[in-house]
């Protein structure tokens, strides 16, 4: 019965989902689940009674190798089931998707590097949006080196997941990827990644160890929001902008190293960084919002280029903050 009600469950869950610890959702940040329509026209038969009955767990049985169809964007595509996961086959690649044939009760999963269909081998290159959304028992997942794209909220609310090492093949990480992964302590994002979405690590409450890609050029909006356990973050040298509320409620953060090429710091970037005592601005900064230090109760020292001391004193008037030239 749980599988039959999965679409309703996800919709209800998302109504109450907050963007971050601040319990705010803007229209641009609403998360829409992507549960595909299931046709289950089993190849070779038109008799729908041959399709596994999701109301009867015994009838579902061992689905290994099950072949059917799934409707995505109005197109019927082959659906395969291997290793308790659902795979969708496109023209020249395959992806991992969520269907009621996926088993979300396991502690460990292995994504295949390829699947076979109709005599052809398809590399698995995509983890679709919401593919592992809410797999609350999952502790470990093994991803192959074939994966290049991981979609929006793919691992959101995987509340038991403690560590993740992404393969070196990955290039794109969607927004809200690890949203509410409250047990996630360690994450390595490889240098192959060139694109990352907003709120990627939002509410990763236990995160303490993080490797960022060397080619990172921006910190997206709300990227670290609610990462309340992380104490040190060193941004890669190429980062030029810090987005809105990027470090919102990183309350344990004491050591933040800003890169020499940084040009923009957006609104409320360091809101509620309660443990941050000192920060150094690089000379490359061109634009800084005047509310970036709201509720940074321990921040007492801001180091800036000697010629900009007066500018930053005026910008942050009202803060108990000593601006020191270097």
N, C-alpha and C positions, 0 to 999 in steps of 0.2 A: 504494500500500500504506500510505503514511503516513496517508491520510485514513481508511482502514478501521480503523486501530489508534488513532485519536485518543482514543477514550474510555478505552482502557487506558492510554495515555500520560499523560493528565491525572490519572487515579487514582494511577498510580505516582509521578508528580511531586509530587502533593499529600501523599503519605505522608511524603516527605522534606522538605516545605516547613516552614521555621521561621517563627514569628510575627514575629520580629525578629532583630537581630544576636545577641541573647542566646540564641538557639536554644531557645526555650521555647514550647510550645503548650499552652494550657489547654483543657479540654473546650469551654468557651464560645467559643473562638476557632478551632475546627476549621473548615476551609473545605471545603464540599462542592460539587463541580462540578455544573453544571446543563446537561448535554448532553441535549437533547431526543430522544425516540424518533422515528425517521424512518419513516413509512409509505410515502410516495411513491406514493400512489394518484393517478396523473395524471388530471386532469379529462378526461372524454370517453373514457376507455378503462379496461378492467379487466385489460389485458394487462401484467403486471409486467415483461415483457421490454422494454417501451418506456421503462422507467426507465433513466437513465444508470448504467452499470456502474462502480462506484468502484474496481474492480480494474484497470480499463483506462483509463489517462490519455487515450488517443486517443479513446475513446468519450465521455469526459466533455466534451471539446471545448469549444465556446463555449456556456456555460450562460446567457448573458444572456437574461433574460425567462422562464427556466424556471419552470414552475408545478407545484407538487405539494402535498402536505399534510405536516404535522408534528404529532406528538402532544405536547401540553404539558398536564400535570396531567389526563391522561385524556381530553383533548378534541382532536379532529383539527381543525387550523386550516390555512388556506391558507399555503403557503410560496412565496415569490418570490425570485428571484436576480437582482440588479442590481449592476453595478460590482464584481463579485467578492465581494459580501456577500450574506448570507441575511436575508430579512425575513419576519416572521410577521405575519399580519393578524388582528386581533381585531374586535370589533363596530364600534368607531368610531375605532380608531387602529392603527398598525403599530409594530413594534419590530424592532431589529436583534438577531439571535440567532446562535449559532455552530452550523453543521452541517458535514458533510464537503464540502458544496458551496461553502463559504466558502474563499477562497484566502488562506492565511496567509503567503504568501511575498513579498508586495509591500512596497515602501518607503513608498507613499503611498496613503491611502484617503480617499474622500469619501462621507459618509453622506447619503442623499437626504432632502429635507425632506418628501417624500410619495411614496407608491406607488399605483398603480392596480390594482384587481382587480374583475372582474365589473362593469365600468362605473361604479365608484365610486372616488373618491380618498380615501386614508387618510393623515392626517398621521403622520409618524414622530416619536413623542414619547418613546420609551423605548430605551435601550441596555440589553439584558438582562444579567443576571449572566454573567460569563465570556465575553461576546461576542467580545472581542479577547484573551482570555487566551493568553499565550505567543506572540503575534505578534512574534517576535523580530527580524524584518527591518523592522518598521514604524518609520519615522522621523517621519512626519507624518500627521495625521488631521484632516480638516475636518468639523466638526459643524455642522448647521444650527440656526437659531434656533427650530426647533420642538421641540427636545429639552427635556424637563422632568425626566426621571429617568434616572440612570445607576446600574446595579445593582452588586452585590457583585463585586469582583475583575474588573470589566469590562476594565480595562487592566493587570491584574497580569502581571508578568513580560514586559512589552513592553520588552525590555532595550536596544533601540536608540532608543527615543523620547526626544527631547532637550528638547522644550518643548510646552506645552499651554495653549491659551486656550479656556476653556469658554464656550459661548454664554450670553448674558444671560437666556435662557429657563429655564435649569436651576434646579431648586428642591431636588432631593434627590440626594445622592451616597452610594452604598453603602459599607460597610466594605471595607477592603483594596483600595480602588479602584486605587491605584498601587503596590501591594506589589511590591517587588523591581524597580522601574523604575530600574535602576542608573545609566542615562545621563541621566535627567531632570534638567535644570538649572534650568528656569524654568516656573512654573505660576501662572496667574491664575484665581482662583476668584471669580466675579462676586458682587455684592451680592444678587442674586436668590436665592442659595442659603440655605435656612433649615434644612436638616437634613444632617448629615454623620456617617458611621459611624466606628467604631473603626479604628485602624491605617491610616488613609487614605493616609498617606505613608510607611509603614513600609519601611525599607531603601531609600529614595531617596538613594543614597549621594552623588550629584553635585549635589543640589539646593542652589542658592545664592540664587535669586531667587523670592520668594513673595509673592503678594497674597492676603490673607484677606478674606472677606466682612464688611462692616461690621456686619451683623446677627448675627454669630456670638455665641452665648451660653455655650458651653462648649468646652473642648478635650477631645475624647473620649479614652478610654484608648488609649495607645500611638500617638497621632496622628502624632507626629514621630519615633517611635522609629527609631534607626539613620540619621537624617539627619545624617551625620557631617561634611558640608562646609558646612552653613549656619552663618553667623556672627552673624546678627542676626534677631531676631523681635520684632515689635511686635504684641501681641495687641489686637484691637479693644476699644473702650471698654465694650461690653456683656457681655464674658466674665465669668461669675460663678464658674465652677468649672474646675479643671484636673484631668484624670483620672489614673488610675494609670499610671505609667511613660510619661507623655505625651511627655517629652523624653529618654527613655532613650538613652544613648550619642550625644547630640548633642555630640560631642567638640570641635568647633570653635566652638561657640556662646560668644560673648563678651559679647553685648549682648542682654538680654532685658528688655522693658518690660512690666510687669504693670499691668493696668487698675485704675482707682480703684474699680470695683464688684466686684472679685474677692472671693469669700467663702470658697472652699474650695480647698485644695491637697491632693490625694490621695497615697497611698503611692508612694514611690520616683519621684516626678514628675520629678526632675532627676538621676536616677541616672546616674553616669558622664559628667556634663557637665564634662569635664576642663579646659576653658579658661575657664569662668565664674569671674570673680574677685570680682564684687560684684553684689548684688541688693537691690532695694528693695521692701519689703512695703507695700501700701496699708493705710490705717487700717480699711478695710472688712472685712478678713480675720476670719472667725469660727472657722475650723477648719483646722489645719495638722498633718499627720502628722509624727512626729519622725524619720522616715527619708528625708525627701525629698532630703537632700543627700549620701546615701551615695556615696562615691567621687568627690565633687566636690573633687578634690585641690588646685585652685588657688583655691577660694573662701575669701576672708579677711575680707570685710566684708558684714554684713547690716544694712541701714538699716530701722529700724522706728519707729512712733510712740513719742514719748518716754515715754509712760505704760506701754509694754509691753516695755521693755528687759529688766527682770527676768524677765518671763514667757518671753521667747524665749531668754534665757540659760539658764534652767532646761530649756527644751524641747530645746535643742540642746547640752546638756552633753556633753562628750566630743569635740566637734568643735573644730578649731583655727579658731575663728570669732569675730571681734570684732563684737558687736552694738552698733550706734550709734543713738542716738535722734535724731529730727528734729522 
